[in-house]
Amino acid sequence: MTEVSSLTGRLLVAAPALTDPNFDRAVVLLLDHDEEGSLGVVLNRPTPVGVGDILASWAALTGEPDVVFQGGPVSLDSALGVAVIPGDEGPLGWRRVHGAIGLVDLETPPELLGPALGSLRIFAGYAGWGPGQLEGELAEGAWYVVESEPGDVSSPRPEQLWRAVLRRQRSELAMIATYPDDPSLN
């Protein structure tokens, strides 16, 4: 079996040619990636549902927009909390994924985590890939893999995140940020 190099903590940015409507212009933060598969959340799919409508006790700790995000097409009835916590030590109820980014145990009382949180976003569902599936999509050119920044998790303008992440790349990927929404109109 081929060893899988972990992409945990990196971003998957959908290539313009990716035709799956679940991932059109998606920016996915990989929360876990190993030989057993991959799991991540789509960072730029806000829903009209307010966090207070489903997790009232966490609503005051989320940033703008204070809505639930559709983390992906899998398990839309489950919630994941992703938070940025600066510093070396995270509080009880938070598990570091990469750098300052980690997962929040939403069963933890919010008052235990609140003072430590730099930012928090709530996701309904997640994106998942079985063993080797993501590697196949990468080989087909469906995704660009780039470094994440803590601000990606809590971008106040998630609808602009796809272009913003591409634009900050120091390679030909920066040009892809200018790719038109509908190339047939050119």
C-alpha positions as CSV (number, residue, x, y, z in Angstrom):
1,M,0.0,0.0,0.0
2,T,1.2,3.5,-0.9
3,E,1.9,5.8,2.1
4,V,-0.4,8.8,2.2
5,S,1.2,12.2,3.0
6,S,-1.1,14.0,5.3
7,L,-2.9,17.1,4.1
8,T,-4.5,17.7,7.4
9,G,-4.9,21.5,8.0
10,R,-4.5,22.4,4.3
11,L,-7.1,23.8,2.0
12,L,-8.6,22.2,-1.0
13,V,-9.7,24.8,-3.5
14,A,-12.0,23.6,-6.2
15,A,-10.6,23.9,-9.7
16,P,-13.0,25.7,-12.1
17,A,-13.5,22.5,-14.0
18,L,-14.9,20.6,-11.0
19,T,-18.5,19.9,-12.0
20,D,-19.9,18.5,-8.7
21,P,-22.4,21.2,-7.6
22,N,-21.6,20.4,-3.9
23,F,-18.1,21.7,-4.5
24,D,-18.5,24.4,-7.2
25,R,-15.9,27.1,-6.2
26,A,-15.6,25.4,-2.8
27,V,-12.8,26.0,-0.3
28,V,-12.5,22.9,2.0
29,L,-10.4,22.8,5.2
30,L,-9.1,19.3,5.7
31,L,-9.6,18.3,9.3
32,D,-8.3,14.8,8.9
33,H,-6.4,13.0,6.1
34,D,-4.7,9.6,6.3
35,E,-4.7,6.2,4.6
36,E,-8.3,5.6,5.9
37,G,-9.7,8.6,4.1
38,S,-10.3,12.3,4.4
39,L,-12.7,14.6,6.2
40,G,-13.1,18.4,5.9
41,V,-15.6,21.3,5.9
42,V,-16.5,23.7,3.2
43,L,-15.6,27.1,4.5
44,N,-17.6,29.2,2.0
45,R,-21.2,27.9,2.1
46,P,-23.2,30.0,4.5
47,T,-26.8,29.0,5.0
48,P,-29.7,31.2,6.0
49,V,-30.0,29.4,9.4
50,G,-28.7,31.4,12.3
51,V,-26.5,29.6,14.9
52,G,-28.9,30.8,17.6
53,D,-31.7,28.8,15.8
54,I,-30.0,25.4,16.4
55,L,-27.2,26.0,19.0
56,A,-28.4,29.0,21.0
57,S,-25.7,28.6,23.7
58,W,-22.9,29.0,21.1
59,A,-24.5,31.8,19.1
60,A,-22.8,34.6,21.1
61,L,-19.3,33.1,20.4
62,T,-19.6,32.9,16.6
63,G,-18.4,35.7,14.3
64,E,-20.0,37.4,11.3
65,P,-21.9,36.1,9.5
66,D,-23.4,34.3,12.6
67,V,-25.1,31.6,10.5
68,V,-24.5,27.9,10.2
69,F,-22.3,26.9,7.2
70,Q,-23.0,23.8,5.1
71,G,-19.8,21.9,5.8
72,G,-20.4,19.4,3.0
73,P,-22.9,17.0,1.6
74,V,-22.4,14.3,4.3
75,S,-24.4,14.1,7.6
76,L,-26.2,17.5,7.2
77,D,-28.0,16.8,10.5
78,S,-24.8,16.8,12.5
79,A,-22.9,19.9,13.7
80,L,-19.2,20.5,13.8
81,G,-17.5,23.5,15.5
82,V,-14.2,24.7,14.2
83,A,-12.4,27.4,16.2
84,V,-9.1,29.3,16.1
85,I,-7.4,29.4,19.5
86,P,-4.2,31.4,19.7
87,G,-1.4,30.1,21.9
88,D,0.3,26.8,22.7
89,E,-2.3,25.3,24.9
90,G,-5.9,24.8,24.0
91,P,-8.7,24.6,26.6
92,L,-10.7,21.5,27.5
93,G,-13.2,20.8,24.8
94,W,-10.9,21.8,21.9
95,R,-8.7,19.5,19.8
96,R,-5.9,21.0,17.7
97,V,-6.1,20.1,14.0
98,H,-3.3,22.3,12.6
99,G,-1.6,25.3,14.0
100,A,-4.2,27.4,15.8
101,I,-7.2,25.7,14.1
102,G,-9.0,23.0,16.0
103,L,-12.3,21.2,16.6
104,V,-14.7,22.2,19.3
105,D,-16.6,19.6,21.3
106,L,-20.1,21.2,21.1
107,E,-21.1,19.2,24.2
108,T,-18.6,21.3,26.3
109,P,-20.2,24.2,28.1
110,P,-19.5,27.3,26.0
111,E,-18.4,29.3,29.0
112,L,-15.4,27.0,29.4
113,L,-14.2,27.8,25.8
114,G,-15.5,31.3,25.3
115,P,-12.6,33.2,26.9
116,A,-10.0,31.3,24.8
117,L,-11.7,31.5,21.4
118,G,-10.2,33.7,18.7
119,S,-13.1,32.7,16.4
120,L,-15.7,30.0,16.0
121,R,-17.7,28.7,13.1
122,I,-20.5,26.1,13.2
123,F,-20.9,23.7,10.2
124,A,-23.8,21.4,9.4
125,G,-22.3,18.3,7.8
126,Y,-18.9,17.6,6.3
127,A,-17.1,16.6,3.2
128,G,-15.7,13.1,3.2
129,W,-13.6,10.9,1.0
130,G,-12.9,7.1,1.3
131,P,-9.4,5.6,1.1
132,G,-7.6,6.9,-2.0
133,Q,-10.6,8.8,-3.3
134,L,-9.2,12.3,-2.6
135,E,-5.9,11.3,-4.1
136,G,-7.7,10.2,-7.3
137,E,-9.5,13.6,-7.5
138,L,-6.2,15.4,-6.9
139,A,-4.5,13.4,-9.7
140,E,-7.4,14.4,-12.0
141,G,-6.8,18.1,-11.2
142,A,-10.2,18.6,-9.5
143,W,-8.5,20.4,-6.5
144,Y,-5.6,22.8,-5.8
145,V,-3.9,22.1,-2.4
146,V,-2.7,25.2,-0.6
147,E,-1.8,26.3,2.9
148,S,-4.5,27.5,5.2
149,E,-4.4,30.6,7.3
150,P,-6.4,30.9,10.6
151,G,-8.5,33.8,9.1
152,D,-9.8,31.4,6.5
153,V,-12.0,29.7,9.1
154,S,-13.8,32.9,10.0
155,S,-13.7,35.0,6.9
156,P,-16.4,37.7,7.2
157,R,-17.0,37.5,3.4
158,P,-17.2,33.7,2.7
159,E,-18.6,34.3,-0.7
160,Q,-15.2,35.9,-1.7
161,L,-13.0,33.2,-0.1
162,W,-12.4,31.1,-3.2
163,R,-11.0,34.1,-5.1
164,A,-9.1,35.5,-2.0
165,V,-7.3,32.2,-1.3
166,L,-6.3,31.8,-5.0
167,R,-5.2,35.5,-5.2
168,R,-2.8,35.2,-2.3
169,Q,-0.9,32.3,-3.9
170,R,2.6,33.0,-5.2
171,S,2.2,31.0,-8.4
172,E,0.1,30.7,-11.5
173,L,-2.8,29.8,-9.2
174,A,-3.2,33.5,-8.5
175,M,-4.4,34.0,-12.1
176,I,-7.1,31.4,-11.6
177,A,-8.8,33.8,-9.2
178,T,-9.8,35.9,-12.3
179,Y,-11.6,32.9,-13.9
180,P,-15.1,34.0,-14.9
181,D,-18.1,32.5,-13.2
182,D,-19.5,31.6,-16.6
183,P,-16.7,31.2,-19.2
184,S,-19.3,30.9,-22.0
185,L,-20.0,34.7,-21.6
186,N,-16.5,35.6,-22.7
